[in-house]
Amino acid sequence: MATRKLKTNKGAAKRFKLTKKRKVKMARCFRGHLLTGKSSKRKRKMGQSSYCFEAEAKTIRKLMPYS
């Protein structure tokens, strides 16, 4: 009997992207509101994407088996 297909977690698929070398890329947080108290430099840095830590990335890769 063949093994079942794994489902992709749609919440994770919308939030994360996997690079060619299987690193997990994500958007930074704290960018939605209450931005007046934050410096321009801080807001600019938060606009850039970042990579997850390897411990979290292992879990996220399991949620997206085919990407």
N, CA, C and O atoms as a MOPAC input file, in Angstrom:
PM7 MOZYME 1SCF
protein

 N      0.84100 1    -1.19100 1     0.00000 1
 C      0.00000 1     0.00000 1     0.00000 1
 C      0.88400 1     1.25200 1     0.00000 1
 O      1.85200 1     1.34100 1     0.75500 1
 N      0.54300 1     2.19400 1    -0.83900 1
 C      1.33800 1     3.41900 1    -0.96100 1
 C      1.12900 1     4.32200 1     0.25000 1
 O      0.07400 1     4.30700 1     0.88400 1
 N      2.14800 1     5.10000 1     0.55200 1
 C      2.01000 1     6.04500 1     1.66300 1
 C      1.13500 1     7.21200 1     1.23800 1
 O      1.03700 1     7.53900 1     0.05500 1
 N      0.51500 1     7.81900 1     2.20600 1
 C     -0.37000 1     8.93900 1     1.92600 1
 C      0.42400 1    10.19700 1     1.62100 1
 O      1.55600 1    10.36800 1     2.07100 1
 N     -0.19600 1    11.06500 1     0.85000 1
 C      0.40900 1    12.36900 1     0.58300 1
 C      0.30500 1    13.22000 1     1.83900 1
 O     -0.67000 1    13.12400 1     2.58400 1
 N      1.30400 1    14.04400 1     2.06900 1
 C      1.28300 1    14.94700 1     3.21600 1
 C      0.63900 1    16.25400 1     2.80800 1
 O      0.83600 1    16.73500 1     1.69200 1
 N     -0.13300 1    16.82800 1     3.72200 1
 C     -0.75800 1    18.11700 1     3.43900 1
 C      0.19000 1    19.24800 1     3.79900 1
 O      0.89900 1    19.18500 1     4.80300 1
 N      0.19200 1    20.27200 1     2.97500 1
 C      0.95200 1    21.48400 1     3.26600 1
 C      0.14300 1    22.33100 1     4.22500 1
 O     -1.05800 1    22.51700 1     4.02900 1
 N      0.78300 1    22.84500 1     5.25600 1
 C      0.12300 1    23.76300 1     6.17700 1
 C      0.00900 1    25.11700 1     5.48600 1
 O      1.01900 1    25.76900 1     5.22100 1
 N     -1.22100 1    25.54000 1     5.19500 1
 C     -1.43800 1    26.74000 1     4.38900 1
 C     -1.02700 1    28.01100 1     5.12500 1
 O     -0.59300 1    28.97500 1     4.49500 1
 N     -1.15800 1    28.02400 1     6.44400 1
 C     -0.72300 1    29.19200 1     7.21700 1
 C      0.77500 1    29.39600 1     7.11000 1
 O      1.24400 1    30.52500 1     6.97300 1
 N      1.52400 1    28.31200 1     7.17300 1
 C      2.98100 1    28.38500 1     7.04000 1
 C      3.37900 1    28.74200 1     5.60900 1
 O      4.33400 1    29.49000 1     5.39700 1
 N      2.65400 1    28.21300 1     4.63600 1
 C      2.97800 1    28.48600 1     3.23200 1
 C      2.81500 1    29.96100 1     2.89500 1
 O      3.54600 1    30.49000 1     2.05800 1
 N      1.85600 1    30.63200 1     3.54500 1
 C      1.63700 1    32.05600 1     3.29300 1
 C      2.67300 1    32.92500 1     3.99700 1
 O      2.95300 1    34.03500 1     3.54500 1
 N      3.23600 1    32.44400 1     5.07900 1
 C      4.15300 1    33.25300 1     5.88800 1
 C      5.62500 1    33.04600 1     5.56000 1
 O      6.43600 1    33.94600 1     5.77900 1
 N      5.98200 1    31.88500 1     5.04200 1
 C      7.38800 1    31.54200 1     4.83500 1
 C      7.64700 1    31.11600 1     3.40000 1
 O      6.75600 1    30.60900 1     2.71900 1
 N      8.87200 1    31.32700 1     2.95000 1
 C      9.32900 1    30.83500 1     1.65100 1
 C     10.61800 1    30.05600 1     1.88600 1
 O     11.41800 1    30.40100 1     2.75600 1
 N     10.80500 1    29.00800 1     1.10200 1
 C     12.03500 1    28.23000 1     1.19500 1
 C     12.94800 1    28.60700 1     0.03100 1
 O     12.50800 1    28.69700 1    -1.11500 1
 N     14.22100 1    28.82500 1     0.34100 1
 C     15.19600 1    29.14600 1    -0.68800 1
 C     15.66900 1    27.85500 1    -1.35300 1
 O     15.25700 1    26.76000 1    -0.97100 1
 N     16.52600 1    27.99700 1    -2.33500 1
 C     17.03100 1    26.83100 1    -3.05600 1
 C     17.80100 1    25.89100 1    -2.13700 1
 O     17.76300 1    24.67300 1    -2.31500 1
 N     18.49300 1    26.45000 1    -1.16200 1
 C     19.25500 1    25.62700 1    -0.21300 1
 C     18.44300 1    25.27500 1     1.02600 1
 O     19.00600 1    24.89600 1     2.05300 1
 N     17.10000 1    25.40000 1     0.93100 1
 C     16.14800 1    25.00600 1     1.98700 1
 C     16.25900 1    25.86700 1     3.24300 1
 O     15.87700 1    25.41600 1     4.32300 1
 N     16.77200 1    27.09200 1     3.13200 1
 C     16.70100 1    28.03600 1     4.24700 1
 C     15.28900 1    28.60300 1     4.27800 1
 O     14.63700 1    28.71000 1     3.23800 1
 N     14.81500 1    28.96600 1     5.46100 1
 C     13.46000 1    29.49200 1     5.60200 1
 C     13.52600 1    31.00900 1     5.69200 1
 O     14.12600 1    31.56800 1     6.61000 1
 N     12.89700 1    31.66400 1     4.72200 1
 C     12.87900 1    33.12200 1     4.65200 1
 C     11.54400 1    33.61800 1     5.19600 1
 O     10.50200 1    33.01500 1     4.94000 1
 N     11.57700 1    34.71500 1     5.94300 1
 C     10.35000 1    35.23200 1     6.55500 1
 C     10.39500 1    36.75700 1     6.60200 1
 O     11.45600 1    37.36800 1     6.47000 1
 N      9.23100 1    37.35200 1     6.79100 1
 C      9.14500 1    38.80500 1     6.97800 1
 C      9.33100 1    39.11000 1     8.46100 1
 O      9.01700 1    38.28200 1     9.31500 1
 N      9.83600 1    40.28700 1     8.75900 1
 C     10.02900 1    40.68100 1    10.15700 1
 C      8.71400 1    41.14100 1    10.76900 1
 O      7.79100 1    41.54700 1    10.06300 1
 N      8.64500 1    41.07000 1    12.08500 1
 C      7.43600 1    41.48000 1    12.79500 1
 C      7.54600 1    42.93700 1    13.26000 1
 O      8.54300 1    43.60500 1    12.98800 1
 N      6.52400 1    43.42000 1    13.95600 1
 C      6.44600 1    44.78300 1    14.51300 1
 C      6.41800 1    45.85400 1    13.42600 1
 O      7.01100 1    46.91900 1    13.59800 1
 N      5.74300 1    45.59000 1    12.31700 1
 C      5.71100 1    46.53400 1    11.20500 1
 C      4.28700 1    47.00300 1    10.90100 1
 O      4.08100 1    47.76700 1     9.95800 1
 N      3.31800 1    46.56400 1    11.67300 1
 C      1.92100 1    46.83400 1    11.33800 1
 C      1.39100 1    48.17400 1    11.78500 1
 O      0.77100 1    48.88700 1    10.99500 1
 N      1.62300 1    48.53700 1    13.04300 1
 C      1.09700 1    49.79400 1    13.57700 1
 C      1.99000 1    50.25400 1    14.71700 1
 O      2.96900 1    49.58600 1    15.05200 1
 N      1.65400 1    51.40000 1    15.32000 1
 C      2.45400 1    52.02100 1    16.39200 1
 C      3.87900 1    52.30700 1    15.91000 1
 O      4.84800 1    52.04400 1    16.62100 1
 N      3.99100 1    52.84200 1    14.70800 1
 C      5.30700 1    53.04900 1    14.10900 1
 C      5.91100 1    54.41200 1    14.43100 1
 O      7.07900 1    54.65400 1    14.12600 1
 N      5.13000 1    55.31000 1    15.04600 1
 C      5.64000 1    56.66300 1    15.29400 1
 C      6.74800 1    56.66600 1    16.33600 1
 O      7.62500 1    57.52900 1    16.28900 1
 N      6.73500 1    55.74000 1    17.26200 1
 C      7.75300 1    55.69100 1    18.30300 1
 C      9.02700 1    54.98200 1    17.89400 1
 O      9.98500 1    54.91900 1    18.66400 1
 N      9.04000 1    54.45100 1    16.69000 1
 C     10.20700 1    53.70400 1    16.22100 1
 C     11.03300 1    54.57500 1    15.27500 1
 O     10.48500 1    55.37900 1    14.52100 1
 N     12.33200 1    54.41000 1    15.32300 1
 C     13.21800 1    55.22800 1    14.49400 1
 C     13.12900 1    54.78900 1    13.02800 1
 O     12.71900 1    53.67100 1    12.71700 1
 N     13.52400 1    55.70100 1    12.14400 1
 C     13.50500 1    55.41000 1    10.70400 1
 C     14.42100 1    54.24100 1    10.37400 1
 O     14.08900 1    53.39900 1     9.53900 1
 N     15.57000 1    54.19400 1    11.02900 1
 C     16.52400 1    53.10500 1    10.80000 1
 C     15.90300 1    51.75900 1    11.18200 1
 O     16.04100 1    50.77100 1    10.46100 1
 N     15.22200 1    51.74000 1    12.32300 1
 C     14.60000 1    50.50200 1    12.79500 1
 C     13.49000 1    50.05000 1    11.84600 1
 O     13.38600 1    48.86600 1    11.52600 1
 N     12.66700 1    50.99200 1    11.39900 1
 C     11.58200 1    50.66500 1    10.47800 1
 C     12.13000 1    50.18400 1     9.13300 1
 O     11.56800 1    49.27700 1     8.51900 1
 N     13.20500 1    50.78200 1     8.68700 1
 C     13.82500 1    50.38400 1     7.42400 1
 C     14.37800 1    48.96300 1     7.51200 1
 O     14.21900 1    48.17100 1     6.58300 1
 N     15.02300 1    48.64800 1     8.62600 1
 C     15.56800 1    47.29700 1     8.83200 1
 C     14.45100 1    46.25800 1     8.91900 1
 O     14.60600 1    45.12900 1     8.45500 1
 N     13.31700 1    46.65000 1     9.52200 1
 C     12.20400 1    45.71300 1     9.64300 1
 C     11.51600 1    45.47400 1     8.30600 1
 O     10.78600 1    44.49400 1     8.15500 1
 N     11.73600 1    46.35000 1     7.33900 1
 C     11.16900 1    46.15700 1     6.01400 1
 C     11.86100 1    45.05600 1     5.23700 1
 O     11.29100 1    44.50700 1     4.29400 1
 N     13.08000 1    44.72800 1     5.62100 1
 C     13.83900 1    43.68000 1     4.94300 1
 C     13.43600 1    42.31200 1     5.48200 1
 O     13.06300 1    42.18600 1     6.64800 1
 N     13.51000 1    41.30100 1     4.64600 1
 C     13.20600 1    39.95100 1     5.10900 1
 C     14.41700 1    39.37200 1     5.83600 1
 O     15.53600 1    39.86700 1     5.70200 1
 N     14.17100 1    38.32000 1     6.60500 1
 C     15.25000 1    37.67700 1     7.35100 1
 C     15.06900 1    36.16400 1     7.26800 1
 O     14.11300 1    35.67400 1     6.66900 1
 N     15.99000 1    35.44200 1     7.87100 1
 C     15.94900 1    33.98700 1     7.86500 1
 C     15.67300 1    33.46900 1     9.26700 1
 O     16.10600 1    34.06300 1    10.25500 1
 N     14.95000 1    32.35900 1     9.34700 1
 C     14.63700 1    31.74300 1    10.63800 1
 C     15.87600 1    31.06800 1    11.21700 1
 O     16.81100 1    30.71300 1    10.50000 1
 N     15.85100 1    30.90500 1    12.53400 1
 C     16.87500 1    30.10200 1    13.18100 1
 C     16.68000 1    28.64800 1    12.77900 1
 O     15.56800 1    28.23500 1    12.44900 1
 N     17.74200 1    27.88200 1    12.80600 1
 C     17.70200 1    26.50700 1    12.32000 1
 C     16.75000 1    25.63100 1    13.13100 1
 O     16.11600 1    24.73300 1    12.57600 1
 N     16.64100 1    25.88200 1    14.43700 1
 C     15.73800 1    25.09400 1    15.27900 1
 C     14.28500 1    25.27600 1    14.83900 1
 O     13.52200 1    24.31000 1    14.80200 1
 N     13.90200 1    26.51100 1    14.50700 1
 C     12.54200 1    26.77600 1    14.03200 1
 C     12.36200 1    26.30200 1    12.59500 1
 O     11.28200 1    25.85100 1    12.21300 1
 N     13.41700 1    26.40500 1    11.80700 1
 C     13.34200 1    26.05500 1    10.39100 1
 C     13.02200 1    24.57400 1    10.19300 1
 O     12.32400 1    24.21900 1     9.24400 1
 N     13.51500 1    23.71600 1    11.06200 1
 C     13.23300 1    22.28400 1    10.95800 1
 C     11.73600 1    22.02000 1    11.06300 1
 O     11.18800 1    21.21700 1    10.30800 1
 N     11.08200 1    22.69100 1    11.99300 1
 C      9.63700 1    22.53200 1    12.17200 1
 C      8.88300 1    23.06800 1    10.96500 1
 O      7.93000 1    22.44500 1    10.49500 1
 N      9.30300 1    24.21300 1    10.46700 1
 C      8.61800 1    24.84400 1     9.33700 1
 C      8.75700 1    23.99500 1     8.08000 1
 O      7.81300 1    23.89700 1     7.29600 1
 N      9.91700 1    23.38200 1     7.87600 1
 C     10.11500 1    22.51300 1     6.70600 1
 C      9.17300 1    21.31400 1     6.73700 1
 O      8.72800 1    20.85100 1     5.68700 1
 N      8.86800 1    20.81000 1     7.92400 1
 C      7.92500 1    19.69300 1     8.04400 1
 C      6.51100 1    20.12500 1     7.67200 1
 O      5.72500 1    19.32500 1     7.16500 1
 N      6.18800 1    21.39300 1     7.92500 1
 C      4.85800 1    21.90300 1     7.59500 1
 C      4.68600 1    22.11500 1     6.09300 1
 O      3.56100 1    22.13800 1     5.59400 1
 N      5.80100 1    22.27000 1     5.36700 1
 C      5.74800 1    22.49000 1     3.92100 1
 C      6.59000 1    21.43200 1     3.21400 1
 O      7.69400 1    21.73500 1     2.76100 1
 N      6.09900 1    20.20100 1     3.11000 1
 C      6.93000 1    19.10000 1     2.61400 1
 C      7.28500 1    19.17500 1     1.13300 1
 O      8.29700 1    18.60200 1     0.72800 1
 N      6.49400 1    19.85600 1     0.31100 1
 C      6.72700 1    19.82600 1    -1.13400 1
 C      7.24900 1    21.13700 1    -1.69800 1
 O      7.31100 1    21.29800 1    -2.91600 1
 N      7.62700 1    22.07800 1    -0.83900 1
 C      8.11400 1    23.35500 1    -1.37200 1
 C      9.62100 1    23.45400 1    -1.26000 1
 O     10.20500 1    24.46100 1    -1.65900 1

